[in-house]
Amino acid sequence: MLPAALAWLQTAQECFDDEYGSLTTGLLTSVAMLVVGVERVFHLDEMEDRGFALLSGGYRPPSRHTVGAWRRHIPWQTADAFCRRTSPWEWIRDQEARVSFDEHTVPRWTKKFSIRKGFITTRNKHMRCEKLFYGYDLLSRRYLLMRATPGNVELRDVACPLTRRVLDVGQPKQLRAYFDAGAGKSDANVRTLFDLTTEKPNLDVILRAVRYQHRMRQWKATPREEFVRYEEPGPYVGAPPKEIYVAETRTVLKGEDESQAVRTILGRDLVRGPKKDRWNPLYTSGDEPPYQEIKDFRQRQHHEQAYRIGVYDEFLDAVPCGYDKQSPNPKRPRFPRGPLQMIGWLVALVLNAIMDLTDQLPTRFHHSHVRTIRRTFFNRPGSIYLTPEAVIVWLEEFAEQEALQPVLDRFNAAEHRVPWLDNRLLVLSLPAPTTRAGP
């Protein structure tokens, strides 16, 4: 994590005006909190660990007042500049990329400030909130970009701008963009996305169609002989296979004629018992076989899983508020999105860095959750020795240290130095495993 944090700090120093000298402490502490599992800024009052202090840019644990003040006053222009410079476009450049675009809604419980409302799916109602829109590479399982917005902005409002940014800056050889139903709530939204595929020859769009009643009646009228039956593994070992019927048809959007009909893939999951079968229609501009389109679209679940990891492992719902609590009119508060944008993107960067670490570990740790890596490798007891030339971190023996040893060997060979500790060399050390006799 340290090489990544050093690179982020260098980029931030190029983007931010560090007028009060709190940039290093604020940024490094915000990253260290996500790594070791400190949920809120005011929890720093209880932090007494010397290792956390050294990670956070000093010899003593940072003050929540310094870190909180830095986070609250991040200008959105500099936050945007930092996000642009740290986006990992190398994962998709000149590649056949598959990118999922979706939103994460952060509920806000304030009653004093009348901020915009949005729909919270987990609560099934509209309430005050703010939204984070991410682009996620499904092949590498890395975040690519993010945009923070008020709660009334929807996926259909940012779908085209985010897609254009991936094409223009990421420069993939071919892009298959996946969207949930929120990107096509109206036929006009669907047509806008498909017009973009005409403008960009290296773009294919696949989005889940909204199951409106008049469309469902049209799709259910598809002749039965046009469906092809497939069997998939059941939900558990020994369960009977799941049946899915797939067909291809074309859907005429509102105000258009048959020549402009959109290719539509119909997936019908057969549900045994009194429940109705579940239909999963997809609009697509691609030319893959119908069943392959459905299987590819299911990879969006990796994006949803990344949100789950962000919420439960990295406290994504605890990102700073985007509205200004010092606004003179609580009924119309200002929206300086800098803190929301910056910390929301740091959550994504830390997840990317931890996934980079898991790729260097044995296969059983690949794509592990952040909490698993934190519990197994990060939050370990040990000792720290400061010499005039080096910082030596000696970890106590633990069960999985053999898996970490090659990573530490490569780290020490790179000779990383810590700028805020008088440019001392950082050395990580593990004890020799002890041999125990007996069972």
N, C-alpha and C positions, 0 to 999 in steps of 0.2 A: 504493500500500500504506500510506502514512503516514496518510491520514485514517482508514482502517480500524483501524490500530494505535492511534491516539489514542483512538478510540471504545472499543476494547477496554480500554485502560488506564484510562479514566475509569470504565467499568463495574467493572473489577477493584478500583479504589480504593473503590467503594461496597460491594463484597462482602467484601474481605479486611481483616483487622486487620494492618496493616504494622508489627508490633512492632519488627522489626530493620532497617527501612528498605531492604529488598531487593526490594520488590515491583516497582518500576519497572524496575530492572536485570534481574530474573529474567524478567518477562513479555516485555519488549522483546527481550531476548537470545533467548528461546525462539522468538519470532516471526521475528527476523532470521536465526536459524539455518536455519529452514525456507525462508526466502526465498532466501538466498544459497547454501544447500547444505552446511551444516556438520552432519555426521551425528551426532556424539557430543559430550557436554558436555566431555570431557577434550581434545577437539580445539581448544578455546578457548585452550589453552596455546600453540598455534602461530599464533594469530591476531594479526597486527600491523597490520591495515588500519585506517586512521584513519576511513574512511567507515563501516566496521562498528561502530567504537566510538561514533560519533555516533548511529547507528541504535539502539544498545543502551542509551542513556540516560546517556552520560558522554563525557568527552574521551579516555579511554584504553580499550583493549579490556577487556572484563569478565573477572573471574577465574572460573575454573570452580568454585572452592570456593563463591563467593557464589551463583552460578546453580544449582549442584547442590544446595546446602543449601535454597534456596527451593523447588526442584522436589520434593525429597524430603519436605518438611513441609507440603504443601498439604492442609488439612482437606477432607474429602469434602463437608461441608455447604456450604462456600464455593465449592468447585468446581462443585457442583450449581447453586448460585445463579448463578454466572457463566454456566454453560451455558444455563440457562433464560432469562436476560436477553439473551443474544446469539444466540439461535436466530432465523433469518431467516424468521419466519412470514409476512412480507409477501408472499412469493412465492406463497403458496397461499390467503391470506385472501380469502374470497368468490369463489374460483375453482374450476373443475372440475379438481381435482388428481389426479395419478397419482404415488403414493409407493411406493417399493420399500423393504422391510424385509429386512435380511440381516445376517449376522455376519461379522466378520473375526477370525480366530484368531491370537493372538500367541504363538508357541512360546517356552517358557522352558526353559533347559538346566540349571537348578540340580539338584543331587543332595542338597544339604544340607537343603533345605526341601521337605517333602512337600505341595506344593500340588496342587490338584485337576487331574485330567486331562480332556482333551477330544479329540475326533477331529480330526486335522490332515489335510485332504484332499490337500494337496500331497505329503505323506509317506505317506498311506494307512495311518495307524496312530494309536492313542491315545497321547498323551504329555502331560507337564505343560505347561500353557498358561494364558492368560487371554484373555478375549474382549471385543470391542468391537461393540456392536450399534448400527447406524446406520439412520436413516430418510433416504431420498434422494429428492428431487423429480425425477422423470424428465423433466418438461417443461422446467424451467429448468436442470437438471443442477446442483443445489445440494444440499448436505447440510442437513438440517433439525434433527435431534436425534441424541443419542448416549447410550448407557448402557454403562458398564464393569462387567464381572461376572467372577467366577471361571470357571475352565475347564469346570466341570461343568454350567453353565447352558446351555440350548439355546434355539434360536429359538422353539420352541413355548411355552417358559416366559414369554417376554417379548412375544410377538406381540400379544396382546390389550392389555396395558398401554401399549405404544408406540402402537398404533392409537388407543386412547382418548385419549392425550395429543395426538395430531395433531388429532383431532376437536374436543376440548374447548378447546385453546389455539390451534391453527392456524385453526380455524373456516372450513374450506373449504365452498364451496357444495355440492360433490359430491366424494367421495373414492373413488378406486379403489385399493385396497391390494393390492400384489403381494408374494407370498411364495415362497421356494424350498421344496423338499420338506421341509426341516427343521421347518417350521411345522405339518406335518400327518403326523407319523410314526405316529400312531394315529388311528383313526376318532373317538375322543373329542376329540382336538385339532381335527380338521376340524369337528366339530359345534359346538365352542365358538366358532370363528370365524364360522360361519354363523349361530349364535344372536345374535352381535353385530350382524350385518347386519339381523336382525329388530328388535333394540333401537334401532339407529341407521338410520333410513330413508335417509339420504344416504350410506350406505356400501355399496360393492361389494367383495367379496373374490375374488381370483383367486390360486390357489396350485397349484404343480406337484404332481401326485399321485405318491405313492411307488409304484414299479413292483413291488409284491409279486406273487409267482407266482400266487396264486389270483385276484387282480384282473386280471392280464395274460391269464389264460385266459378270463376273463369278457369282457374288452374285445376280444380277438382273435376271439371268437365273433360279433362284430357282423357282420351280413350285408354282403357286399361291395358290394351295390348302394346301400347307405346312404352310402358314401364318395364325396366329390366331389374330382375331380382338379384340382390347380393346378400351374402351372409358375412357377418362380422362377429368377432369373439364376444361372448357374453360379459356381463359386468363383474363376474367372479369366476374362479376356477371351478370347472364342472357345470357351469350354467349353460343352458341351451343357447345356440348362436342367435344373435339379433338379426332380424330381417330388415332390409332397407330396399325400397323400390325407387329407382331413379329414371327420370324421363327428361327429355329436352323439348322445349317449346319456345315460342316467341310472344312477347308482350308488347302491345301497342300502347304507348304512353298517351296521356291526355293531350288532345289537340294535334295529334300526329296521325299519319296514315300507315298502312301496312308496310310500305317500303322502309320505314324508319323503325320497325319493330326491334325490340331489344332481346338478345338471346337470354333465355331464362332456363336455369337448371332447377328441376323439382326433385327434392328429396323427401320421401315419405317413410318415416320410421314407424314400423308396425308395432303397436302397443297392444299386448294381450290383456284381456279383461274388459271391464266396463269403460275404461278410459278411451278417449278418442286418439286416433293416430296423429302423430306430430309431423307437420309439414315444415320443410326448411327450404324456401325458394331463394335462389341466388340470381342476381343480375350479373352478367359477365360480358366483357368485350374480348375475352381470350378465346382460343380455339382448342383448348385441352378437351379430352373426353369428359363427358358429364360426371362420371363417378370420380375421376381424378380431380376435377374442380372442387368437388365436395371434400375430398380428403385434404386437398391443399388448404381450403378455407378453414378446416378444423385446426390448423396450426396456429390460428389466432389465439387459441387457448394459452399458448406460451406468454402472449402479451397480457392476458387476464391474470395469469399466475404471477407475472412480474409485479402487477399492481398489488396482489395479495401480499407478496413478499415486502413490497414497499410499505404497506400499511402496518403489518404486524411485526416486521423485522427492523424497519428503518423509520417507522413513525411518520409516514407520509401525511397523515391527517393532522400532524402537529406542526406543519409548516407555518411560518408567520402569516398574519393576515395581509391581504392585499389592500384593504381599505384603510384610510388614514384616520386614526383615532383622535387626531387633533383637528379634524375638520370643523370649521365654525358652524356648519349646518348639519346636524346628525341625520336629517332627512335626505340630504344629498351629499354623502361623504365623497371625498376625493378617492381616486383609485391609483395610487403609486405602486405599480406591480413589481417593482424592483426586488423587495424581500421575497415575495412569493415566487417570482421567477428564479431567483438565485438559489434559494434553498431547495426548491423543487427540482432544479437541475442537478444540484449536488447529490441528492438522493439517487438520481439516475447514474451519475458518474461513479459513485461509490459502488453501486450494484455492478456496473460494468467492470470496475477494477477487481472486485471480488470474483467475478466470473473469469477474469483473466488469470487470477490466482488458482482457481479450481482447475483450469486447463493444464496447469503445471503439476498438479497433484495426481495420485493414482486414479484410475478410472472410477473407482467407487465414490469419489468426491466430485466428479464432474457434475456441474449444474446443481450443486447442493445449495440449500437455502442459506441466507446470510446468518441466521441464528445457529445453524449447524457449524459453519466455519468459525463463527465467533466463539462458540462453546468449546470447539475442539482445539483451535489453534490460537485465537487472539487473546482471550481472557485467561491467561495462564500465569501462575505465580513464578517469581524469579527475582533476580537481583540486578542492580544497575551500578556500574562502576564508571566514574568519570576520571579520566587522566588528562594531562595537558594536551594530548594528541588525539584521543579517541573516546568514544562512548561505547562501553562494552555491556551488552545485555545478555545475561546468562539465565536461561529458562530452566526451571526444575524439570526433572524427568516426568514424562507423561506417555500415555499408551500409544498415541499415534505419531510420535516424534520421528520415526523412521520415514514416514511419508513426507515430512517437512524438511528433512535434511538436505535433499538435492536442491530444494528451493533456496535454502539459506546459503548453500555453497555458491550458487550463482549470484545471490545478492551480495555476499562478501567479496566475491571476485570483481564485482563492478565498482567497489570502493566508493560507496555513496557517502557524502559528507552533509552535515546538518548546518545550514547557514546560521540559524539563530542560536547555535551553541558554539560560537567562535570557529565555525567550519571544521569541527571535529569529525573524525572518521567514525562511522557507525558500524559496529561489529556485532553480529547476532551469533550466539553460541548455544549449543545443546550439550548436555552431559552424555557421556558414554553409557549406553544401556547396560543395566546390571543383569547378571545371569543368576536366576533364582533356581535353587535345587528343589526337587519334589514336584508334586502335581500342581 
